[in-house]
Structure formats: structure tokens, C-alpha cells
Amino acid sequence: MRRFLCLLGFSLLAIAAHAVQVLGCNRLELILDPRLNPGIVQREWGSGHTRGEAPALLELRGCKGQLLDRLTLDAPLARLDPVPIRGTPAPTYLVSVDLTAEAGSYNGPLTFPVQVKGQHLQRVEATASDGHNEPIRLALTGKAAWKKIRVGSVDDFLSVSCQPRDGSFVIFYRRYHPTRRGWQVSVRSEPGFWESDSEFPDIQLFPSG
């Protein structure tokens, strides 16, 4: 009975605070540990405090409330953007998890798209020009940032990151572009140093879609 009540509390929290109507009457729900609420998430986001709550869950619920699919996320603090991404082959939404640690310039909130396809939840991958696939990971750290831009009828994502290489640094510029056949990624790199407290790079520095 106690476990049932705990699960019921999870569901009520999700319906009240983090739910998106998708594909008719199906619902996409972000479920937080009952000890959390949107106010705590807002206050603690990016703090790097050690957390003892359970990881957040992303659930797809059917028209009668039945569970269709579930993803266990990587952290207790999580957010769901209710605005769908434009131009995607299936309904797709941005999910963010807070991976911030108290020290280090390569950790922070991570955002990624999740698509609803065939009553299943799928983390999205993008295909590069050489045919390999990579997961779309939009990081916000001391040396990485991203932004969404509108390109005609679709939403592109620009991601910049600075990484060490051979005793120096390299800046990577990525563009993720959705098409009806799937996502594409284009990458350009150059020697240099960039940190996220600087201005976001000019769009012209990113490869075209």
C-alpha cells in the first residue's frame, strides 16, 4: 500500500506540473520524485548540490491513462519543454536534466530531444555526412552552449563546445537540422579557445544545414 501511494503521488505531480498532449489524447508526462516540485527544480537548477532523490521519469500515457512507454532520465532535476520542435518526422520535445557538479567546467545541464513514434519514446540521433549516427546532446557548461534558431518552417539547433587537444584547444561548431527523413548533423572545427561566459558565436561560424 505504501509503495502504491508513492507511485500515485508521482503521477499526480506529473499531471499537475509537467504534461504535454501529443498524438490525439496521448500524454507525455515528466515525473519527479515526490520530494521535488517545480519550485525546487527552479531553485536548485545548476546549483551542483548532491541530491538523494530518485531520477526523473519521462512517461507516455495512453488515452485511458495506461502506460505506453517510459524513459528513466539521468538526474532527479529535470524539465520538459511543452513546445514541440518544428519540422521533425515525429512529434518531438526537448527534455533537460541537470548534471551540474560543484567543480569542473565540463558539466552542467544537458538537453536532448525525445520523439514519440509508434507509441514509443526515443532519444533522437542525427546522421553525419559520413553516415555515422550520433545522439543529439545539447550541453550548457563552462565550455559549451547551444541555441535554437528558426530556419523557414523548421527549428535548427546550434551547439558550440571547446575541448582540449594535443596541449591546446579546439572549438567545435555543430548544426542539428530536422528533416522528414530524420535529423542531420554538420560539424566544423578550428583551433581556438571559447568559454560560455563569452558571447555566443556568430551564426556564420556554424556549418549550413
C-alpha positions in Angstrom: 0.0 0.0 0.0 2.8 2.4 0.9 4.5 1.8 -2.5 1.2 2.3 -4.3 0.7 5.7 -2.6 4.2 6.7 -3.5 3.6 5.9 -7.2 0.2 7.7 -7.1 2.0 10.8 -5.7 4.4 10.6 -8.6 1.5 10.5 -11.2 -0.4 13.4 -9.6 2.7 15.6 -9.5 3.4 14.9 -13.2 -0.2 15.6 -14.3 -0.3 18.8 -12.3 3.0 20.3 -13.4 4.6 18.6 -16.4 2.3 17.2 -19.0 2.0 17.6 -22.8 -0.8 16.5 -25.0 0.6 14.6 -28.0 -0.9 12.4 -30.8 -4.5 13.0 -30.1 -5.3 12.1 -26.5 -1.9 10.6 -25.6 0.1 12.5 -23.0 3.8 13.0 -22.4 4.5 13.4 -18.7 7.6 14.3 -16.7 7.5 12.6 -13.3 9.6 13.9 -10.4 10.4 12.3 -7.1 7.6 13.2 -4.7 10.1 15.2 -2.6 10.5 17.6 -5.5 8.3 20.1 -7.2 8.7 22.7 -10.0 9.7 25.4 -7.4 12.5 23.3 -6.0 13.7 22.4 -9.5 13.8 26.1 -10.4 15.7 27.0 -7.2 18.2 24.1 -7.3 18.8 24.1 -11.1 22.5 24.5 -11.8 23.5 24.5 -8.1 25.5 21.3 -8.3 24.2 20.2 -4.9 24.3 16.4 -4.2 20.8 15.0 -4.5 19.2 12.0 -2.9 16.0 11.9 -4.8 15.2 9.3 -7.5 15.9 10.1 -11.1 13.1 11.8 -13.0 11.0 9.7 -15.4 9.5 10.6 -18.8 6.3 8.6 -19.5 4.0 8.3 -22.4 0.4 7.7 -21.3 -2.5 6.5 -23.5 -6.0 7.9 -23.8 -7.1 5.9 -20.7 -4.1 6.7 -18.7 -2.3 3.5 -19.4 1.5 3.4 -19.5 2.7 3.1 -23.1 6.5 3.7 -22.6 8.9 5.1 -20.1 12.4 6.6 -20.1 14.5 6.9 -16.9 16.4 10.1 -17.0 19.9 10.8 -15.7 19.1 13.1 -12.8 16.4 14.0 -10.3 16.1 17.6 -11.6 14.6 17.6 -15.0 12.4 19.8 -17.3 10.1 19.2 -20.2 9.6 21.9 -22.8 5.9 21.8 -23.9 6.6 23.4 -27.3 7.1 20.8 -30.0 10.2 21.1 -32.3 9.1 22.2 -35.8 9.9 20.1 -38.9 10.5 16.8 -37.2 9.4 13.4 -38.7 7.6 12.6 -35.4 6.3 14.7 -32.5 9.5 15.7 -30.7 10.1 17.6 -27.4 13.1 18.9 -25.6 14.0 17.3 -22.2 16.6 18.7 -19.9 18.4 17.1 -17.0 20.7 18.9 -14.5 24.1 17.2 -14.5 25.8 20.1 -12.8 28.6 19.2 -10.3 30.2 21.6 -7.8 33.5 21.7 -9.7 34.6 21.3 -13.3 34.0 23.3 -16.5 32.7 20.3 -18.5 29.5 19.5 -16.6 26.1 21.3 -16.4 22.5 21.0 -17.7 22.1 18.7 -20.7 19.2 19.0 -23.1 18.2 16.4 -25.7 15.2 15.8 -28.0 12.8 12.9 -27.4 10.4 11.8 -30.2 7.1 10.0 -29.8 7.0 7.3 -32.5 4.7 4.3 -32.7 3.6 4.7 -29.1 7.3 4.6 -28.0 9.7 7.2 -26.7 13.0 7.5 -28.5 16.0 9.7 -27.8 16.9 11.3 -31.1 20.1 10.6 -33.1 21.4 12.7 -36.1 23.2 11.4 -39.2 26.5 13.0 -40.2 27.7 13.3 -43.8 29.9 10.2 -43.5 26.9 8.1 -42.5 27.6 7.7 -38.8 24.9 8.5 -36.2 25.4 10.5 -33.0 23.0 11.3 -30.2 21.9 14.9 -30.0 23.3 16.3 -26.8 22.9 20.0 -26.1 25.2 20.9 -23.2 25.4 24.0 -21.2 28.7 24.1 -19.3 31.7 26.3 -18.8 32.9 25.4 -22.3 29.7 24.5 -24.2 26.5 26.2 -25.1 23.6 25.9 -27.6 20.7 27.8 -29.0 17.6 27.1 -31.1 17.1 29.1 -34.3 14.2 29.2 -36.8 15.1 28.3 -40.4 12.0 28.6 -42.5 9.5 26.1 -41.2 11.9 24.1 -39.0 13.9 24.5 -35.9 17.7 24.1 -36.0 20.0 23.7 -33.0 23.4 25.2 -32.9 25.9 23.8 -30.4 29.4 25.1 -29.6 32.0 23.3 -27.5 35.6 23.9 -26.6 37.7 20.8 -26.0 41.4 20.2 -25.2 43.6 18.5 -27.9 47.3 18.0 -28.1 48.1 20.6 -25.4 45.8 23.2 -27.0 42.1 23.7 -27.6 39.7 23.1 -30.5 36.3 24.7 -31.0 33.6 22.5 -32.5 30.6 24.1 -34.2 27.6 21.8 -34.7 24.3 22.3 -36.5 21.4 19.8 -36.0 18.8 20.0 -38.7 15.5 18.0 -38.7 14.1 16.7 -42.0 11.1 14.4 -42.8 13.6 11.6 -43.2 15.4 12.2 -39.9 17.9 14.5 -38.3 21.2 15.6 -39.9 24.3 17.0 -38.1 27.0 19.1 -39.7 30.3 19.8 -37.8 33.1 22.3 -38.3 36.1 22.7 -36.1 39.0 25.1 -35.7 41.8 25.7 -33.3 40.9 28.3 -30.6 39.5 28.8 -27.1 35.9 29.6 -26.1 34.0 29.7 -22.8 30.3 30.1 -22.3 30.6 33.4 -20.4 31.6 34.9 -23.8 29.1 35.9 -26.5 27.6 33.0 -28.4 29.5 32.6 -31.6 28.1 34.3 -34.8 25.8 32.0 -36.8 28.1 32.4 -39.8 30.7 30.3 -38.0 28.4 27.2 -38.0 28.0 24.9 -41.0 25.0 25.4 -43.1 22.1 23.0 -42.8 
